[in-house]
Amino acid sequence: MFYYGWFDYTGYFLVIIGAMITVVADLYINSNYRKYKRRKVQNGLTGCEVAQTILKANGLEDVYVVETRGMLSDHYDPTRKVVRLSKDVFHGSSIASTSVAAHECGHAIQDKVGYAPLRFRSFLIPFVNIGSHLGYLIVVLGLLFGHPNIAWGGVGLLLLLLLFQLVTLPVEFNASKRAGEELQKLQLLSLDEQPESKKMLRSAAYTYVASLANTILQLLRLVMIVGSRDDN
């Protein structure tokens, strides 16, 4: 009884820790975003103009910059060669909008030079979409019908999500590094604005670290649950 009770308490503890990591990461990025959103850049360029400047300087005139819905929904679409910027970033002329726009252009530059981790991540996307949807279902069905081997198969599928997030880390950190280099090289930020931009880019990257940590904890909890049933 003590053995299985320990598993139950540990499982709940992992869920709580994972939730806390996610909440703290969200608060951190949103706090920094709001802070640097109020800090206007001296050159007055909008996020859209910053993105267009970086893309042109890197011979990426065929990559379009468009506005998209949502907050912090900014991303680069490698299949359509489009940098999508949220409303505040697209029209804003702040440290935050400049940094986010430059970061997404960093992904476009990665795509142009054939950055291996980005290509591998793009390759994984369809498999991750299938694995993340089916994985939990298979785990539940395996446990429900008393077949731990089937549940382990579901855990295996969910490992694809972990692999995807592991690959995402170098992709995101490298995009931020490229963004900083472009902002400095093209003089899109003043010397006193550059450290603030680095803080903004760093805080955004930490959200991916938090997501990875949360996924590891969730998988560990599933391994403990399936393992305890397997022992039965």
C-alpha positions, -999 to +999 in steps of 0.1 A: +000+000+000+028+024+009+045+016-024+016+025-046+006+055-024+041+068-029+036+066-067+003+085-063+017+113-043+048+116-065+026+117-096+005+146-081+037+163-071+051+161-107+018+176-121+020+205-096+056+212-104+049+211-142+020+235-138+041+258-117+069+258-143+044+266-171+028+294-151+061+310-140+074+309-176+042+325-190+044+352-163+080+358-171+076+362-209+044+383-206+060+405-180+090+412-201+069+416-232+047+442-216+078+460-202+096+462-235+064+469-254+063+503-237+099+510-245+099+528-279+128+524-302+147+556-312+145+550-350+107+546-349+107+515-371+078+491-368+082+454-364+071+450-400+098+475-413+124+458-392+116+424-406+116+437-442+150+454-436+166+422-423+151+400-450+162+424-478+197+426-463+199+388-464+186+384-500+152+371-488+129+395-507+108+365-517+098+361-480+067+381-472+058+398-439+022+396-430+000+404-400-016+376-381-041+373-353-034+367-316-009+379-290+026+365-293+014+343-322+044+354-343+061+327-363+079+319-396+062+296-420+089+277-439+065+260-463+050+293-476+080+315-469+061+340-448+070+358-416+037+362-396+037+389-370+009+396-345-008+430-346+012+446-318+045+434-333+036+442-369+026+478-362+045+484-330+078+504-328+091+491-295+120+470-282+096+441-280+083+444-315+117+449-330+131+419-311+103+395-319+103+405-356+141+400-358+138+366-341+113+354-367+136+366-395+163+346-378+142+315-386+139+327-422+177+330-424+181+295-409+158+282-437+179+299-464+212+285-451+197+250-445+202+250-408+200+213-399+180+215-367+153+236-383+150+211-412+149+182-387+122+199-367+101+206-398+105+169-407+092+158-373+061+180-372+037+156-389+049+127-368+047+148-336+011+159-345+000+122-348+020+110-319+009+137-294-028+130-303-027+092-303-001+088-275-023+098-246-053+079-261-032+047-264-019+051-229-054+055-215-068+025-235-039+003-225-044+011-188-082+009-190-082-026-205-052-038-185-026-041-212+005-023-200+024-032-232-001-012-253+003+017-228+040+016-232+035+020-270+016+052-262+044+065-241+068+057-270+047+079-293+048+107-268+086+106-268+083+121-303+071+153-286+100+153-263+124+148-292+107+177-310+111+200-280+147+190-276+154+199-313+134+232-308+159+245-282+189+250-305+166+263-333+151+290-310+184+300-293+201+302-327+173+323-342+177+347-313+215+348-318+210+356-354+184+383-346+208+400-322+236+399-349+213+414-375+200+441-353+236+451-344+250+448-380+221+468-396+221+493-367+184+488-361+189+495-324+211+519-305+238+508-282+217+512-251+188+495-267+207+463-276+210+449-241+173+453-236+166+435-268+188+406-257+168+403-224+136+402-244+150+375-267+164+355-238+131+355-219+112+342-250+137+314-253+132+304-217+096+295-225+108+266-246+130+254-218+100+255-195+079+235-220+106+209-223+109+206-185+071+202-182+070+175-209+098+156-192+078+157-159+046+146-176+063+117-193+080+107-160+046+106-144+032+084-172+062+061-169+056+057-132+019+050-137+024+025-165+053+009-146+032+004-115+005-013-135+031-034-153+043-047-119+009-059-112 
